[in-house]
């Protein structure tokens, strides 16, 4: 099942996700739906809060990108960065921020831990695109967008685009959640009033 994707500035995308202690049948179903939703939207990573669920869980699949055909898809439950090395610039986008792209500086190589679908704890290292996606998704689980990592001057240039996203004045090839579904309080447009 394809799930509508939550966008800026849905309150759940600013919350720290809740730790998962059991992979229930419902959670398994959610994982399946998240993969379907991510693939449908041509994304390579999707965090549970991007589909409105408060779980510390994300799916990643970079096998659709060049030179990564052999990298298996990953389900990361309660993932955490344990160490980082180097710095590198990479242009990021985000399914929750349609049309917004920017160069972001992040560590080049990371060590991280997570639990897999069988709740087995795994420790591993990553570099390249995988390191980038994992960092981006773990940020989501902590309520952080990639634009939070930009210098203020760069961010100020993106303000107009962010306003468009917030007002859902963007076209996407995938389904977005409605303001009601995202729990966004409606804004009164037009007249400035004094109360
Ligand atoms: Zn994202």
py3Dmol code that shows the C-alpha trace and the ligand (Angstrom):
import py3Dmol

protein = """\
ATOM      1  CA  UNK A   1       0.000   0.000   0.000  1.00  0.00           C
ATOM      2  CA  UNK A   2       1.271   3.428  -0.938  1.00  0.00           C
ATOM      3  CA  UNK A   3       1.159   5.898   1.944  1.00  0.00           C
ATOM      4  CA  UNK A   4       0.843   9.680   1.556  1.00  0.00           C
ATOM      5  CA  UNK A   5       4.096  11.453   2.397  1.00  0.00           C
ATOM      6  CA  UNK A   6       4.168  14.111   5.099  1.00  0.00           C
ATOM      7  CA  UNK A   7       5.830  17.381   4.186  1.00  0.00           C
ATOM      8  CA  UNK A   8       7.221  20.500   5.817  1.00  0.00           C
ATOM      9  CA  UNK A   9       5.999  21.591   8.313  1.00  0.00           C
ATOM     10  CA  UNK A  10       4.055  18.632   9.710  1.00  0.00           C
ATOM     11  CA  UNK A  11       4.544  18.622  13.518  1.00  0.00           C
ATOM     12  CA  UNK A  12       5.599  14.935  13.526  1.00  0.00           C
ATOM     13  CA  UNK A  13       8.623  15.775  11.363  1.00  0.00           C
ATOM     14  CA  UNK A  14       9.942  17.946  14.200  1.00  0.00           C
ATOM     15  CA  UNK A  15       9.534  15.302  16.896  1.00  0.00           C
ATOM     16  CA  UNK A  16      12.050  12.789  18.146  1.00  0.00           C
ATOM     17  CA  UNK A  17      10.808   9.331  17.134  1.00  0.00           C
ATOM     18  CA  UNK A  18       9.961   6.681  19.709  1.00  0.00           C
ATOM     19  CA  UNK A  19      12.235   3.737  20.212  1.00  0.00           C
ATOM     20  CA  UNK A  20      10.894   0.405  18.881  1.00  0.00           C
ATOM     21  CA  UNK A  21      11.166  -2.653  21.119  1.00  0.00           C
ATOM     22  CA  UNK A  22       9.270  -5.244  19.138  1.00  0.00           C
ATOM     23  CA  UNK A  23       8.636  -5.889  15.451  1.00  0.00           C
ATOM     24  CA  UNK A  24       4.912  -6.581  15.570  1.00  0.00           C
ATOM     25  CA  UNK A  25       2.913  -7.774  12.523  1.00  0.00           C
ATOM     26  CA  UNK A  26       1.632  -4.188  12.190  1.00  0.00           C
ATOM     27  CA  UNK A  27       5.182  -2.889  12.119  1.00  0.00           C
ATOM     28  CA  UNK A  28       6.132  -5.498   9.491  1.00  0.00           C
ATOM     29  CA  UNK A  29       3.236  -4.281   7.371  1.00  0.00           C
ATOM     30  CA  UNK A  30       4.396  -0.691   7.845  1.00  0.00           C
ATOM     31  CA  UNK A  31       7.918  -1.636   6.707  1.00  0.00           C
ATOM     32  CA  UNK A  32       6.454  -3.235   3.566  1.00  0.00           C
ATOM     33  CA  UNK A  33       4.315  -0.153   2.895  1.00  0.00           C
ATOM     34  CA  UNK A  34       7.256   2.166   3.472  1.00  0.00           C
ATOM     35  CA  UNK A  35       9.356   0.320   0.881  1.00  0.00           C
ATOM     36  CA  UNK A  36       6.474   0.474  -1.602  1.00  0.00           C
ATOM     37  CA  UNK A  37       5.949   4.186  -0.905  1.00  0.00           C
ATOM     38  CA  UNK A  38       9.656   4.997  -1.209  1.00  0.00           C
ATOM     39  CA  UNK A  39      10.046   3.085  -4.471  1.00  0.00           C
ATOM     40  CA  UNK A  40       6.893   4.646  -5.933  1.00  0.00           C
ATOM     41  CA  UNK A  41       8.268   8.106  -5.125  1.00  0.00           C
ATOM     42  CA  UNK A  42      11.733   7.201  -6.519  1.00  0.00           C
ATOM     43  CA  UNK A  43      13.305   7.858  -3.134  1.00  0.00           C
ATOM     44  CA  UNK A  44      16.306   6.046  -1.673  1.00  0.00           C
ATOM     45  CA  UNK A  45      15.433   6.572   1.995  1.00  0.00           C
ATOM     46  CA  UNK A  46      12.247   7.060   3.996  1.00  0.00           C
ATOM     47  CA  UNK A  47      11.801   7.529   7.741  1.00  0.00           C
ATOM     48  CA  UNK A  48       8.626   6.384   9.531  1.00  0.00           C
ATOM     49  CA  UNK A  49       7.690   9.925  10.571  1.00  0.00           C
ATOM     50  CA  UNK A  50       7.621  10.896   6.883  1.00  0.00           C
ATOM     51  CA  UNK A  51       4.513   8.722   6.653  1.00  0.00           C
ATOM     52  CA  UNK A  52       3.143   9.955   9.959  1.00  0.00           C
ATOM     53  CA  UNK A  53       4.366   7.195  12.280  1.00  0.00           C
ATOM     54  CA  UNK A  54       6.366   7.977  15.393  1.00  0.00           C
ATOM     55  CA  UNK A  55       8.660   4.936  15.231  1.00  0.00           C
ATOM     56  CA  UNK A  56      12.449   5.180  15.214  1.00  0.00           C
ATOM     57  CA  UNK A  57      12.635   3.271  11.976  1.00  0.00           C
ATOM     58  CA  UNK A  58      13.736   3.979   8.448  1.00  0.00           C
ATOM     59  CA  UNK A  59      14.032   2.096   5.185  1.00  0.00           C
ATOM     60  CA  UNK A  60      16.902   2.632   2.756  1.00  0.00           C
ATOM     61  CA  UNK A  61      17.465   1.314  -0.754  1.00  0.00           C
ATOM     62  CA  UNK A  62      20.277   2.754  -2.828  1.00  0.00           C
ATOM     63  CA  UNK A  63      20.384  -0.187  -5.256  1.00  0.00           C
ATOM     64  CA  UNK A  64      18.553   1.905  -7.861  1.00  0.00           C
ATOM     65  CA  UNK A  65      21.525   4.287  -8.113  1.00  0.00           C
ATOM     66  CA  UNK A  66      24.596   3.926 -10.278  1.00  0.00           C
ATOM     67  CA  UNK A  67      27.382   1.707  -8.909  1.00  0.00           C
ATOM     68  CA  UNK A  68      25.243   0.591  -5.947  1.00  0.00           C
ATOM     69  CA  UNK A  69      23.264  -2.165  -7.673  1.00  0.00           C
ATOM     70  CA  UNK A  70      24.592  -4.769  -5.231  1.00  0.00           C
ATOM     71  CA  UNK A  71      23.820  -2.888  -2.020  1.00  0.00           C
ATOM     72  CA  UNK A  72      20.866  -4.690  -0.396  1.00  0.00           C
ATOM     73  CA  UNK A  73      17.902  -2.696   0.926  1.00  0.00           C
ATOM     74  CA  UNK A  74      18.045  -1.982   4.663  1.00  0.00           C
ATOM     75  CA  UNK A  75      15.531  -1.638   7.466  1.00  0.00           C
ATOM     76  CA  UNK A  76      17.085   0.375  10.276  1.00  0.00           C
ATOM     77  CA  UNK A  77      15.338   0.160  13.636  1.00  0.00           C
ATOM     78  CA  UNK A  78      16.531   2.471  16.443  1.00  0.00           C
ATOM     79  CA  UNK A  79      19.584   3.485  14.379  1.00  0.00           C
ATOM     80  CA  UNK A  80      22.352   5.535  15.967  1.00  0.00           C
ATOM     81  CA  UNK A  81      25.543   7.099  14.668  1.00  0.00           C
ATOM     82  CA  UNK A  82      28.499   5.915  16.724  1.00  0.00           C
ATOM     83  CA  UNK A  83      31.366   7.679  15.017  1.00  0.00           C
ATOM     84  CA  UNK A  84      32.160   9.888  12.055  1.00  0.00           C
ATOM     85  CA  UNK A  85      35.171  10.765   9.954  1.00  0.00           C
ATOM     86  CA  UNK A  86      36.018  13.348   7.314  1.00  0.00           C
ATOM     87  CA  UNK A  87      33.785  15.921   5.660  1.00  0.00           C
ATOM     88  CA  UNK A  88      32.220  15.953   2.235  1.00  0.00           C
ATOM     89  CA  UNK A  89      29.770  18.061   0.218  1.00  0.00           C
ATOM     90  CA  UNK A  90      26.831  16.309  -1.409  1.00  0.00           C
ATOM     91  CA  UNK A  91      23.626  17.656  -2.928  1.00  0.00           C
ATOM     92  CA  UNK A  92      20.610  16.434  -0.968  1.00  0.00           C
ATOM     93  CA  UNK A  93      16.902  16.372  -1.629  1.00  0.00           C
ATOM     94  CA  UNK A  94      14.076  15.040   0.507  1.00  0.00           C
ATOM     95  CA  UNK A  95      10.675  13.505  -0.234  1.00  0.00           C
ATOM     96  CA  UNK A  96       9.210  15.751   2.491  1.00  0.00           C
ATOM     97  CA  UNK A  97      10.705  18.856   0.831  1.00  0.00           C
ATOM     98  CA  UNK A  98       9.645  18.584  -2.819  1.00  0.00           C
ATOM     99  CA  UNK A  99      11.685  20.736  -5.239  1.00  0.00           C
ATOM    100  CA  UNK A 100      14.227  21.711  -2.603  1.00  0.00           C
ATOM    101  CA  UNK A 101      17.834  20.686  -3.160  1.00  0.00           C
ATOM    102  CA  UNK A 102      21.022  21.952  -1.636  1.00  0.00           C
ATOM    103  CA  UNK A 103      24.643  21.067  -1.051  1.00  0.00           C
ATOM    104  CA  UNK A 104      25.046  19.804   2.503  1.00  0.00           C
ATOM    105  CA  UNK A 105      28.336  19.187   4.327  1.00  0.00           C
ATOM    106  CA  UNK A 106      28.395  16.032   6.416  1.00  0.00           C
ATOM    107  CA  UNK A 107      30.917  13.433   7.599  1.00  0.00           C
ATOM    108  CA  UNK A 108      32.157  11.210   4.786  1.00  0.00           C
ATOM    109  CA  UNK A 109      32.348   7.974   6.721  1.00  0.00           C
ATOM    110  CA  UNK A 110      30.238   6.815   9.663  1.00  0.00           C
ATOM    111  CA  UNK A 111      29.976   3.979  12.115  1.00  0.00           C
ATOM    112  CA  UNK A 112      26.408   3.169  13.120  1.00  0.00           C
ATOM    113  CA  UNK A 113      24.291   0.643  14.959  1.00  0.00           C
ATOM    114  CA  UNK A 114      20.722  -0.476  14.411  1.00  0.00           C
ATOM    115  CA  UNK A 115      18.378  -3.387  14.910  1.00  0.00           C
ATOM    116  CA  UNK A 116      17.208  -5.324  11.883  1.00  0.00           C
ATOM    117  CA  UNK A 117      13.720  -6.754  11.267  1.00  0.00           C
ATOM    118  CA  UNK A 118      14.493  -9.654  13.618  1.00  0.00           C
ATOM    119  CA  UNK A 119      15.601  -7.185  16.298  1.00  0.00           C
ATOM    120  CA  UNK A 120      19.182  -8.346  15.915  1.00  0.00           C
ATOM    121  CA  UNK A 121      21.673  -5.602  16.808  1.00  0.00           C
ATOM    122  CA  UNK A 122      24.032  -4.775  13.986  1.00  0.00           C
ATOM    123  CA  UNK A 123      27.128  -2.609  13.940  1.00  0.00           C
ATOM    124  CA  UNK A 124      28.573  -1.426  10.688  1.00  0.00           C
ATOM    125  CA  UNK A 125      30.397   1.260   8.798  1.00  0.00           C
ATOM    126  CA  UNK A 126      29.422   3.084   5.657  1.00  0.00           C
ATOM    127  CA  UNK A 127      30.811   5.672   3.308  1.00  0.00           C
ATOM    128  CA  UNK A 128      29.673   7.201   0.022  1.00  0.00           C
ATOM    129  CA  UNK A 129      25.969   7.421  -0.735  1.00  0.00           C
ATOM    130  CA  UNK A 130      24.957   4.930   1.967  1.00  0.00           C
ATOM    131  CA  UNK A 131      26.641   7.016   4.699  1.00  0.00           C
ATOM    132  CA  UNK A 132      24.848  10.078   3.348  1.00  0.00           C
ATOM    133  CA  UNK A 133      21.384   8.490   3.277  1.00  0.00           C
ATOM    134  CA  UNK A 134      21.738   6.931   6.718  1.00  0.00           C
ATOM    135  CA  UNK A 135      22.725  10.302   8.209  1.00  0.00           C
ATOM    136  CA  UNK A 136      19.818  12.062   6.467  1.00  0.00           C
ATOM    137  CA  UNK A 137      17.319   9.455   7.719  1.00  0.00           C
ATOM    138  CA  UNK A 138      18.634   9.404  11.297  1.00  0.00           C
ATOM    139  CA  UNK A 139      18.269  13.191  11.265  1.00  0.00           C
ATOM    140  CA  UNK A 140      14.562  12.725  10.378  1.00  0.00           C
ATOM    141  CA  UNK A 141      14.130  10.449  13.393  1.00  0.00           C
ATOM    142  CA  UNK A 142      15.495  13.287  15.526  1.00  0.00           C
ATOM    143  CA  UNK A 143      13.217  15.906  13.988  1.00  0.00           C
ATOM    144  CA  UNK A 144      15.954  17.438  11.831  1.00  0.00           C
ATOM    145  CA  UNK A 145      15.696  18.451   8.151  1.00  0.00           C
ATOM    146  CA  UNK A 146      18.743  18.715   5.919  1.00  0.00           C
ATOM    147  CA  UNK A 147      18.206  22.466   5.649  1.00  0.00           C
ATOM    148  CA  UNK A 148      18.840  22.758   9.411  1.00  0.00           C
ATOM    149  CA  UNK A 149      22.449  21.890   8.582  1.00  0.00           C
ATOM    150  CA  UNK A 150      22.906  24.767   6.124  1.00  0.00           C
ATOM    151  CA  UNK A 151      24.670  28.049   6.895  1.00  0.00           C
ATOM    152  CA  UNK A 152      22.094  30.825   7.646  1.00  0.00           C
ATOM    153  CA  UNK A 153      22.896  32.679   4.426  1.00  0.00           C
ATOM    154  CA  UNK A 154      22.179  29.610   2.275  1.00  0.00           C
ATOM    155  CA  UNK A 155      19.048  28.851   4.258  1.00  0.00           C
ATOM    156  CA  UNK A 156      17.752  32.391   3.787  1.00  0.00           C
ATOM    157  CA  UNK A 157      17.815  31.821   0.017  1.00  0.00           C
ATOM    158  CA  UNK A 158      15.540  28.817   0.413  1.00  0.00           C
ATOM    159  CA  UNK A 159      12.875  30.551   2.518  1.00  0.00           C
ATOM    160  CA  UNK A 160      10.573  31.205  -0.462  1.00  0.00           C
ATOM    161  CA  UNK A 161      10.663  27.573  -1.539  1.00  0.00           C
ATOM    162  CA  UNK A 162       9.992  26.418   2.012  1.00  0.00           C
ATOM    163  CA  UNK A 163       6.937  28.673   2.189  1.00  0.00           C
ATOM    164  CA  UNK A 164       5.679  27.123  -1.060  1.00  0.00           C
ATOM    165  CA  UNK A 165       6.127  23.631   0.367  1.00  0.00           C
ATOM    166  CA  UNK A 166       4.378  24.616   3.591  1.00  0.00           C
ATOM    167  CA  UNK A 167       1.444  25.955   1.593  1.00  0.00           C
ATOM    168  CA  UNK A 168       1.509  22.846  -0.618  1.00  0.00           C
ATOM    169  CA  UNK A 169       2.120  24.889  -3.737  1.00  0.00           C
ATOM    170  CA  UNK A 170       4.336  22.186  -5.172  1.00  0.00           C
ATOM    171  CA  UNK A 171       3.755  19.528  -7.778  1.00  0.00           C
ATOM    172  CA  UNK A 172       4.932  16.003  -7.078  1.00  0.00           C
ATOM    173  CA  UNK A 173       4.692  12.699  -8.903  1.00  0.00           C
ATOM    174  CA  UNK A 174       3.789  11.078  -5.566  1.00  0.00           C
ATOM    175  CA  UNK A 175       0.951  11.554  -3.120  1.00  0.00           C
ATOM    176  CA  UNK A 176       1.334  14.074  -0.304  1.00  0.00           C
ATOM    177  CA  UNK A 177      -0.589  14.008   2.960  1.00  0.00           C
ATOM    178  CA  UNK A 178      -3.206  16.743   3.346  1.00  0.00           C
ATOM    179  CA  UNK A 179      -2.779  19.457   6.017  1.00  0.00           C
ATOM    180  CA  UNK A 180      -5.576  17.733   7.979  1.00  0.00           C
ATOM    181  CA  UNK A 181      -3.788  14.363   7.863  1.00  0.00           C
ATOM    182  CA  UNK A 182      -0.589  16.062   8.992  1.00  0.00           C
ATOM    183  CA  UNK A 183      -2.293  17.864  11.853  1.00  0.00           C
ATOM    184  CA  UNK A 184      -1.402  21.280  10.493  1.00  0.00           C
ATOM    185  CA  UNK A 185      -3.636  24.029  11.762  1.00  0.00           C
ATOM    186  CA  UNK A 186      -5.154  26.040   8.950  1.00  0.00           C
ATOM    187  CA  UNK A 187      -3.824  29.525   8.402  1.00  0.00           C
ATOM    188  CA  UNK A 188      -6.205  32.406   7.693  1.00  0.00           C
ATOM    189  CA  UNK A 189      -5.145  34.015   4.446  1.00  0.00           C
ATOM    190  CA  UNK A 190      -5.516  37.601   3.403  1.00  0.00           C
ATOM    191  CA  UNK A 191      -6.452  40.509   5.647  1.00  0.00           C
ATOM    192  CA  UNK A 192      -4.275  41.627   8.478  1.00  0.00           C
ATOM    193  CA  UNK A 193      -6.487  41.942  11.483  1.00  0.00           C
ATOM    194  CA  UNK A 194      -6.023  43.374  14.940  1.00  0.00           C
ATOM    195  CA  UNK A 195      -7.711  41.488  17.715  1.00  0.00           C
TER     196      UNK A 195
END
"""
ligand_1 = """\
1
ZN
Zn 14.308 13.410 3.880
"""
view = py3Dmol.view(width=600, height=400)
view.addModel(protein, "pdb")
view.setStyle({"model": 0}, {"cartoon": {"style": "trace"}})
view.addModel(ligand_1, "xyz")
view.setStyle({"model": 1}, {"stick": {}})
view.zoomTo()
view.show()
